[in-house]
Amino acid sequence: MKVNVIYLTLIIGSYGFTNSQTHASKFIVKNNSQRTLEIKIMKQFAGIDIRYSKCRVENYDEHTEYFSTSGNYFLKI
């Protein structure tokens, strides 16, 4: 029996605002699998789930998403 495993590395960093940096934080996805990932980054506003952004990460690729506002976000993969 062959088992397919999707390795997903998530790195979320918070950074302070400086003159050279305009983003509050960033989210890095490293897809170490043979499958393409479709990721929706969601944010909840007044009890309603709102899509913040959508990205597609090809196999063995990396994607960085920058956030301009702070808050609680969640993923739908």
Phi and psi in radians as a Rosetta constraint file:
Dihedral C 1 N 2 CA 2 C 2 CIRCULARHARMONIC -1.662 0.35
Dihedral N 2 CA 2 C 2 N 3 CIRCULARHARMONIC 2.322 0.35
Dihedral C 2 N 3 CA 3 C 3 CIRCULARHARMONIC -1.957 0.35
Dihedral N 3 CA 3 C 3 N 4 CIRCULARHARMONIC 2.167 0.35
Dihedral C 3 N 4 CA 4 C 4 CIRCULARHARMONIC -1.638 0.35
Dihedral N 4 CA 4 C 4 N 5 CIRCULARHARMONIC 2.228 0.35
Dihedral C 4 N 5 CA 5 C 5 CIRCULARHARMONIC -2.084 0.35
Dihedral N 5 CA 5 C 5 N 6 CIRCULARHARMONIC 2.284 0.35
Dihedral C 5 N 6 CA 6 C 6 CIRCULARHARMONIC -1.768 0.35
Dihedral N 6 CA 6 C 6 N 7 CIRCULARHARMONIC 2.086 0.35
Dihedral C 6 N 7 CA 7 C 7 CIRCULARHARMONIC -1.689 0.35
Dihedral N 7 CA 7 C 7 N 8 CIRCULARHARMONIC 2.187 0.35
Dihedral C 7 N 8 CA 8 C 8 CIRCULARHARMONIC -2.306 0.35
Dihedral N 8 CA 8 C 8 N 9 CIRCULARHARMONIC 2.063 0.35
Dihedral C 8 N 9 CA 9 C 9 CIRCULARHARMONIC -1.824 0.35
Dihedral N 9 CA 9 C 9 N 10 CIRCULARHARMONIC 2.150 0.35
Dihedral C 9 N 10 CA 10 C 10 CIRCULARHARMONIC -1.987 0.35
Dihedral N 10 CA 10 C 10 N 11 CIRCULARHARMONIC 2.246 0.35
Dihedral C 10 N 11 CA 11 C 11 CIRCULARHARMONIC -2.250 0.35
Dihedral N 11 CA 11 C 11 N 12 CIRCULARHARMONIC 2.078 0.35
Dihedral C 11 N 12 CA 12 C 12 CIRCULARHARMONIC -2.070 0.35
Dihedral N 12 CA 12 C 12 N 13 CIRCULARHARMONIC 2.105 0.35
Dihedral C 12 N 13 CA 13 C 13 CIRCULARHARMONIC -2.084 0.35
Dihedral N 13 CA 13 C 13 N 14 CIRCULARHARMONIC 2.446 0.35
Dihedral C 13 N 14 CA 14 C 14 CIRCULARHARMONIC -1.871 0.35
Dihedral N 14 CA 14 C 14 N 15 CIRCULARHARMONIC 2.365 0.35
Dihedral C 14 N 15 CA 15 C 15 CIRCULARHARMONIC -2.305 0.35
Dihedral N 15 CA 15 C 15 N 16 CIRCULARHARMONIC 2.621 0.35
Dihedral C 15 N 16 CA 16 C 16 CIRCULARHARMONIC -1.404 0.35
Dihedral N 16 CA 16 C 16 N 17 CIRCULARHARMONIC 2.777 0.35
Dihedral C 16 N 17 CA 17 C 17 CIRCULARHARMONIC -1.373 0.35
Dihedral N 17 CA 17 C 17 N 18 CIRCULARHARMONIC 2.274 0.35
Dihedral C 17 N 18 CA 18 C 18 CIRCULARHARMONIC -2.328 0.35
Dihedral N 18 CA 18 C 18 N 19 CIRCULARHARMONIC 3.100 0.35
Dihedral C 18 N 19 CA 19 C 19 CIRCULARHARMONIC -1.163 0.35
Dihedral N 19 CA 19 C 19 N 20 CIRCULARHARMONIC -0.567 0.35
Dihedral C 19 N 20 CA 20 C 20 CIRCULARHARMONIC -1.567 0.35
Dihedral N 20 CA 20 C 20 N 21 CIRCULARHARMONIC -0.195 0.35
Dihedral C 20 N 21 CA 21 C 21 CIRCULARHARMONIC -2.230 0.35
Dihedral N 21 CA 21 C 21 N 22 CIRCULARHARMONIC 2.207 0.35
Dihedral C 21 N 22 CA 22 C 22 CIRCULARHARMONIC -1.944 0.35
Dihedral N 22 CA 22 C 22 N 23 CIRCULARHARMONIC 0.064 0.35
Dihedral C 22 N 23 CA 23 C 23 CIRCULARHARMONIC -1.880 0.35
Dihedral N 23 CA 23 C 23 N 24 CIRCULARHARMONIC 2.494 0.35
Dihedral C 23 N 24 CA 24 C 24 CIRCULARHARMONIC -1.238 0.35
Dihedral N 24 CA 24 C 24 N 25 CIRCULARHARMONIC -0.715 0.35
Dihedral C 24 N 25 CA 25 C 25 CIRCULARHARMONIC -2.802 0.35
Dihedral N 25 CA 25 C 25 N 26 CIRCULARHARMONIC 3.038 0.35
Dihedral C 25 N 26 CA 26 C 26 CIRCULARHARMONIC -2.455 0.35
Dihedral N 26 CA 26 C 26 N 27 CIRCULARHARMONIC 2.764 0.35
Dihedral C 26 N 27 CA 27 C 27 CIRCULARHARMONIC -2.227 0.35
Dihedral N 27 CA 27 C 27 N 28 CIRCULARHARMONIC 2.139 0.35
Dihedral C 27 N 28 CA 28 C 28 CIRCULARHARMONIC -1.993 0.35
Dihedral N 28 CA 28 C 28 N 29 CIRCULARHARMONIC 2.232 0.35
Dihedral C 28 N 29 CA 29 C 29 CIRCULARHARMONIC -2.004 0.35
Dihedral N 29 CA 29 C 29 N 30 CIRCULARHARMONIC 2.175 0.35
Dihedral C 29 N 30 CA 30 C 30 CIRCULARHARMONIC -1.998 0.35
Dihedral N 30 CA 30 C 30 N 31 CIRCULARHARMONIC 1.953 0.35
Dihedral C 30 N 31 CA 31 C 31 CIRCULARHARMONIC -1.618 0.35
Dihedral N 31 CA 31 C 31 N 32 CIRCULARHARMONIC 1.846 0.35
Dihedral C 31 N 32 CA 32 C 32 CIRCULARHARMONIC -1.783 0.35
Dihedral N 32 CA 32 C 32 N 33 CIRCULARHARMONIC 0.588 0.35
Dihedral C 32 N 33 CA 33 C 33 CIRCULARHARMONIC -2.123 0.35
Dihedral N 33 CA 33 C 33 N 34 CIRCULARHARMONIC 3.106 0.35
Dihedral C 33 N 34 CA 34 C 34 CIRCULARHARMONIC -1.641 0.35
Dihedral N 34 CA 34 C 34 N 35 CIRCULARHARMONIC 0.189 0.35
Dihedral C 34 N 35 CA 35 C 35 CIRCULARHARMONIC -2.034 0.35
Dihedral N 35 CA 35 C 35 N 36 CIRCULARHARMONIC 2.659 0.35
Dihedral C 35 N 36 CA 36 C 36 CIRCULARHARMONIC -1.500 0.35
Dihedral N 36 CA 36 C 36 N 37 CIRCULARHARMONIC 2.357 0.35
Dihedral C 36 N 37 CA 37 C 37 CIRCULARHARMONIC -1.827 0.35
Dihedral N 37 CA 37 C 37 N 38 CIRCULARHARMONIC 2.348 0.35
Dihedral C 37 N 38 CA 38 C 38 CIRCULARHARMONIC -1.932 0.35
Dihedral N 38 CA 38 C 38 N 39 CIRCULARHARMONIC 2.073 0.35
Dihedral C 38 N 39 CA 39 C 39 CIRCULARHARMONIC -2.093 0.35
Dihedral N 39 CA 39 C 39 N 40 CIRCULARHARMONIC 2.282 0.35
Dihedral C 39 N 40 CA 40 C 40 CIRCULARHARMONIC -1.898 0.35
Dihedral N 40 CA 40 C 40 N 41 CIRCULARHARMONIC 2.203 0.35
Dihedral C 40 N 41 CA 41 C 41 CIRCULARHARMONIC -1.686 0.35
Dihedral N 41 CA 41 C 41 N 42 CIRCULARHARMONIC 2.069 0.35
Dihedral C 41 N 42 CA 42 C 42 CIRCULARHARMONIC -1.953 0.35
Dihedral N 42 CA 42 C 42 N 43 CIRCULARHARMONIC 2.674 0.35
Dihedral C 42 N 43 CA 43 C 43 CIRCULARHARMONIC -2.377 0.35
Dihedral N 43 CA 43 C 43 N 44 CIRCULARHARMONIC 2.483 0.35
Dihedral C 43 N 44 CA 44 C 44 CIRCULARHARMONIC -1.708 0.35
Dihedral N 44 CA 44 C 44 N 45 CIRCULARHARMONIC 2.255 0.35
Dihedral C 44 N 45 CA 45 C 45 CIRCULARHARMONIC -2.314 0.35
Dihedral N 45 CA 45 C 45 N 46 CIRCULARHARMONIC 2.045 0.35
Dihedral C 45 N 46 CA 46 C 46 CIRCULARHARMONIC 0.955 0.35
Dihedral N 46 CA 46 C 46 N 47 CIRCULARHARMONIC 0.714 0.35
Dihedral C 46 N 47 CA 47 C 47 CIRCULARHARMONIC 1.388 0.35
Dihedral N 47 CA 47 C 47 N 48 CIRCULARHARMONIC 0.056 0.35
Dihedral C 47 N 48 CA 48 C 48 CIRCULARHARMONIC -1.979 0.35
Dihedral N 48 CA 48 C 48 N 49 CIRCULARHARMONIC 2.316 0.35
Dihedral C 48 N 49 CA 49 C 49 CIRCULARHARMONIC -1.356 0.35
Dihedral N 49 CA 49 C 49 N 50 CIRCULARHARMONIC 2.144 0.35
Dihedral C 49 N 50 CA 50 C 50 CIRCULARHARMONIC -2.087 0.35
Dihedral N 50 CA 50 C 50 N 51 CIRCULARHARMONIC 2.349 0.35
Dihedral C 50 N 51 CA 51 C 51 CIRCULARHARMONIC -1.322 0.35
Dihedral N 51 CA 51 C 51 N 52 CIRCULARHARMONIC 2.131 0.35
Dihedral C 51 N 52 CA 52 C 52 CIRCULARHARMONIC -1.424 0.35
Dihedral N 52 CA 52 C 52 N 53 CIRCULARHARMONIC -0.824 0.35
Dihedral C 52 N 53 CA 53 C 53 CIRCULARHARMONIC -2.814 0.35
Dihedral N 53 CA 53 C 53 N 54 CIRCULARHARMONIC 2.935 0.35
Dihedral C 53 N 54 CA 54 C 54 CIRCULARHARMONIC -2.356 0.35
Dihedral N 54 CA 54 C 54 N 55 CIRCULARHARMONIC 2.375 0.35
Dihedral C 54 N 55 CA 55 C 55 CIRCULARHARMONIC -2.442 0.35
Dihedral N 55 CA 55 C 55 N 56 CIRCULARHARMONIC 2.775 0.35
Dihedral C 55 N 56 CA 56 C 56 CIRCULARHARMONIC -2.161 0.35
Dihedral N 56 CA 56 C 56 N 57 CIRCULARHARMONIC 2.190 0.35
Dihedral C 56 N 57 CA 57 C 57 CIRCULARHARMONIC -2.024 0.35
Dihedral N 57 CA 57 C 57 N 58 CIRCULARHARMONIC 1.993 0.35
Dihedral C 57 N 58 CA 58 C 58 CIRCULARHARMONIC -1.223 0.35
Dihedral N 58 CA 58 C 58 N 59 CIRCULARHARMONIC 2.903 0.35
Dihedral C 58 N 59 CA 59 C 59 CIRCULARHARMONIC -1.077 0.35
Dihedral N 59 CA 59 C 59 N 60 CIRCULARHARMONIC 2.405 0.35
Dihedral C 59 N 60 CA 60 C 60 CIRCULARHARMONIC 0.963 0.35
Dihedral N 60 CA 60 C 60 N 61 CIRCULARHARMONIC 0.688 0.35
Dihedral C 60 N 61 CA 61 C 61 CIRCULARHARMONIC -2.200 0.35
Dihedral N 61 CA 61 C 61 N 62 CIRCULARHARMONIC 3.078 0.35
Dihedral C 61 N 62 CA 62 C 62 CIRCULARHARMONIC -2.371 0.35
Dihedral N 62 CA 62 C 62 N 63 CIRCULARHARMONIC 2.533 0.35
Dihedral C 62 N 63 CA 63 C 63 CIRCULARHARMONIC -2.395 0.35
Dihedral N 63 CA 63 C 63 N 64 CIRCULARHARMONIC 2.431 0.35
Dihedral C 63 N 64 CA 64 C 64 CIRCULARHARMONIC -2.071 0.35
Dihedral N 64 CA 64 C 64 N 65 CIRCULARHARMONIC 2.247 0.35
Dihedral C 64 N 65 CA 65 C 65 CIRCULARHARMONIC -2.028 0.35
Dihedral N 65 CA 65 C 65 N 66 CIRCULARHARMONIC 2.252 0.35
Dihedral C 65 N 66 CA 66 C 66 CIRCULARHARMONIC -1.790 0.35
Dihedral N 66 CA 66 C 66 N 67 CIRCULARHARMONIC 2.446 0.35
Dihedral C 66 N 67 CA 67 C 67 CIRCULARHARMONIC -1.917 0.35
Dihedral N 67 CA 67 C 67 N 68 CIRCULARHARMONIC 2.332 0.35
Dihedral C 67 N 68 CA 68 C 68 CIRCULARHARMONIC -1.664 0.35
Dihedral N 68 CA 68 C 68 N 69 CIRCULARHARMONIC -0.318 0.35
Dihedral C 68 N 69 CA 69 C 69 CIRCULARHARMONIC -2.213 0.35
Dihedral N 69 CA 69 C 69 N 70 CIRCULARHARMONIC 2.640 0.35
Dihedral C 69 N 70 CA 70 C 70 CIRCULARHARMONIC -1.486 0.35
Dihedral N 70 CA 70 C 70 N 71 CIRCULARHARMONIC 2.849 0.35
Dihedral C 70 N 71 CA 71 C 71 CIRCULARHARMONIC 2.715 0.35
Dihedral N 71 CA 71 C 71 N 72 CIRCULARHARMONIC -3.061 0.35
Dihedral C 71 N 72 CA 72 C 72 CIRCULARHARMONIC -1.740 0.35
Dihedral N 72 CA 72 C 72 N 73 CIRCULARHARMONIC 2.170 0.35
Dihedral C 72 N 73 CA 73 C 73 CIRCULARHARMONIC -2.117 0.35
Dihedral N 73 CA 73 C 73 N 74 CIRCULARHARMONIC 2.741 0.35
Dihedral C 73 N 74 CA 74 C 74 CIRCULARHARMONIC -2.484 0.35
Dihedral N 74 CA 74 C 74 N 75 CIRCULARHARMONIC 2.868 0.35
Dihedral C 74 N 75 CA 75 C 75 CIRCULARHARMONIC -1.956 0.35
Dihedral N 75 CA 75 C 75 N 76 CIRCULARHARMONIC 2.560 0.35
Dihedral C 75 N 76 CA 76 C 76 CIRCULARHARMONIC -2.136 0.35
Dihedral N 76 CA 76 C 76 N 77 CIRCULARHARMONIC 2.042 0.35
